Amino acid sequence: MAPLRTRALDAVEEMDRPDCDPTRLDRTYAQFALVNRAVSGWRGIYRQQLRPLLSAASTTTLLDIGCGGGDVPVLLSRWAARDGLRLEITAIDPDRRAAAFAARHRTRAGVTFRRQAAAELLDAGARFDVVVSNHVLHHLDAGELAGFLAESAALSTGLVIHNDLRRSPAAYALFSAGALVFPGSYIRQDGLTSIRRSYTAAELRGAAPPGWTVLPRSPFRNLLILDQAPALSAGGGP
């Protein structure tokens, strides 16, 4: 599919338009919970990357940047609680509409939603053990990506995980057919736009600064990871 050979940087998602239909937008935020559980792979990310860092004895802090409708931080909080692990999550989004939806529909102990940008937290001196994002990278051009990665690295004292789509003709075709089950929202049209804007693994490796690792995951995902945790010496001593 020739249009997928390069990122469609000029394509705009309907839900990002300030004048988009508020009813369809709320329905989109609500349906994100189903889409993310089906295809975003957060259960595997939690088991493999996040759960080993958590403890029943001490609290781990996690920041979700660009949390949208808020379903991902709530899922992470539930999984940690079921495992008896202590996790405090701050979930931020600068969009007032996303923040309002999360405040109305995603209230949960251990998860704090804020209408805020990452730069504001950084300026306030906030730091977190773990920083994550879901479906943010494809919204960014090269300059915005560099700034976003720098901010997320500065906000974390340990692990950073950015989870996003991976562009391919197969991903586009399968989502085009599968997303027909989400009527009355922007899921299908904006999902296809998101795939067109997303990075291949090679493109993301080329765009990321040194120290970041790209892990392609199924189905059609990229994880962009930075691990800043201090390395232990071979003998376990200083």
N, C-alpha and C positions, 0 to 999 in steps of 0.2 A: 504494500500500500504506500504509494509514493508520498502522500502528505505526512506520513509518520517518519520519514527519513531524518527530519530535523525537528527540534522543539517548536511548537506553534506559539511563540512568545506574544504574538498580537491577539491571540484568542482570549476572550474575557468570559469568565463564568457568570451566569445570570444572577446567582445569589450574591455576587460581589458588587452588583450594581446598587447604588443607594436607593433607587426607585423601584426595586423589584417587589413583587407581590408579597405582602407580609404573611398571608395565609399559606401560600406555597412555601415560603421560606421556613415558617415554623414546622410545616409538615416535613420539609427536607431535614431540618435538625433532628426531628423525631425519628425519621427513617435511617439516619446515619447510624443509629445504634444497631440496626439489623445488618446494614452493609458492613460496618466495621467488624462485627462478630463473625460475619461470613468470610470476609476476604482480607482483612487487614493484618491478621496473624498475631494479634497482641497476646493471645494465650501462650503461644510458643515463646514470644519475647519475654513474657513474665517468667515462665518456667526456666528458660535458659540463661537470660541475662540479668533479670531483676531479682528473682527469688533468692539466688545465692548471696545477694548483698544484704538481705533483710534479716532482722533478728527479733526474737521474742522478748529479749531483755532490754533493748534500746531502740529508740525511734529513728527511722531513716526518713529524711525529708526528700520530697520529689517535686519538681516543677514541671508542669505541662504547659508548653508555650503554644498559643493559638489553639485553644481547646475546643473551639466551635460550640456545638451543642452540649458538650460535657460528658458524653457517654464513656469515653476511654478512661478518664481518671476515676470515674465511679467503678468501672470494671476492675481496674487495678486495685482499688481500695477493697472491694469485695473479695477478690482472690487472696489478698494478703490477710484479711481478717479470717477467712476460712482456714488459712494455714497457721493461724495463731501468731502472725508476725505484725510488728508495729510499723505502720507507714502513715506519714502525714503528707498530704498532697495539696499543693497550691496550683490552681489551674487558672491561667490568664488568657484573655483575648481582648484586643483593643476595640473590637466591633461591639457597639452597644446592644445590637440585636441578639448577638450570640450570648453576651453576658446576661441579658434579660431572660432569654430562654433557659439557660442553665440555672439561673436563680429560681425560676418557677418550677422546673421539672427535675432537677438533678440533685436536690438537697440530700446530703449524706454526711454523717459524722466522720471527721477525718479528712474531708475534702472541702477546701475553701476556694470559691470562685471569685475572681476579681476582673473588673474591666480595666485592663492595664497592659502596657507594652513592656517587653523585656528590658528595654533601655531604662525605663523608670525604676524597675527593681534593681538594676545594676547601679544606677545612680544613688539609690538608697542604701547600698552596701549589702543587699541580700545575697545569700549563698545557699546552695542546696547540695545534698549528697548526689542526687541524680537529676538530670534534665532530659526531658523527652519532648518529641512533637510527633504529630500524626497528620500527614497530608498537607504539610506547609511548604516543603522545598519546591514543589512544582509551581508555586505562586511567584517565585523569586527569579529575577534576572541575575546576571553574574555578579554585579555590584551588590545587590541586595543579599545574595547568598553569602558573600564574604562577610558582610556585616552581621548577618544572622548567626553564622557559625562562630564568629568572634564573641558575640554576646552570650550565646549558649555555653561556650567553653568557659567564659569568665564567670558565669553564674553557677557553674558546677565545680565541686571539689573532687569529683570522682568521674562517674560515667555520664556520657551524653549519647542518646540514641535518637536519631531522626528517622522515622519510618515513612516511606513514601511509595508511590506507584512507580512501576518500571515500564516505560513505553515499549510497545510491540504491537504488530498487527493482530496477533492472537488475542492479546489483552483487549484491544479495541473491539474485535468481533464478538468475543464472548460477553463482554460487558454490555455491548449494544443489544444483544439478545436477552441476556439475563435481567437487565434493569427494567424491562417492560413490566415487571411485577410491582413497580413503584409509581403508580399513577398519582397525578395531582401534586407533584413536587418537582424539584429541579434535579433530582438524583440522576436521571438518565442523561439529559443533555449536558449537565455540568460535569458528570463523571467522564463522559467522552471527551469533553474539553480538557479536563484534568489529565487524562491519558495523553492527549496530544501535546500538552505542555510539559509532561514529566520527562525525567532523564533516563537514558539507558545507563547501565552500570558503568560503561566506559566513559560516557560523558560526565557522570558524577565523579568518578575517580580523577578525571582531568580538571574538574572545577574545584575540588576540595583541597584545602591547604595540607601541607605535610602533617602527618600524625593521625589523620582521619583514615578510617578503613571502610570500604564499601563491601557489604555482604549481600549478594543477590539472594532473595528468598522466594519461595513459592507461596501463593501464585502471583507472579508478576510484581514483586516487591523489591525495593532496595532499602537496606538498613545502612545508614551512615553513622559510624560509631567513633567516638573518641574516649579513650580510657586514660584518665589522668590520676588514677589511684597510685599512691607510692608503691614501688616495687619492693617486695621483701627479698632480703639477701638469702642465699642458698642455705645458710645455717639457721635462719630465723632471727638472727641478732642484728644489731645496728650496723 
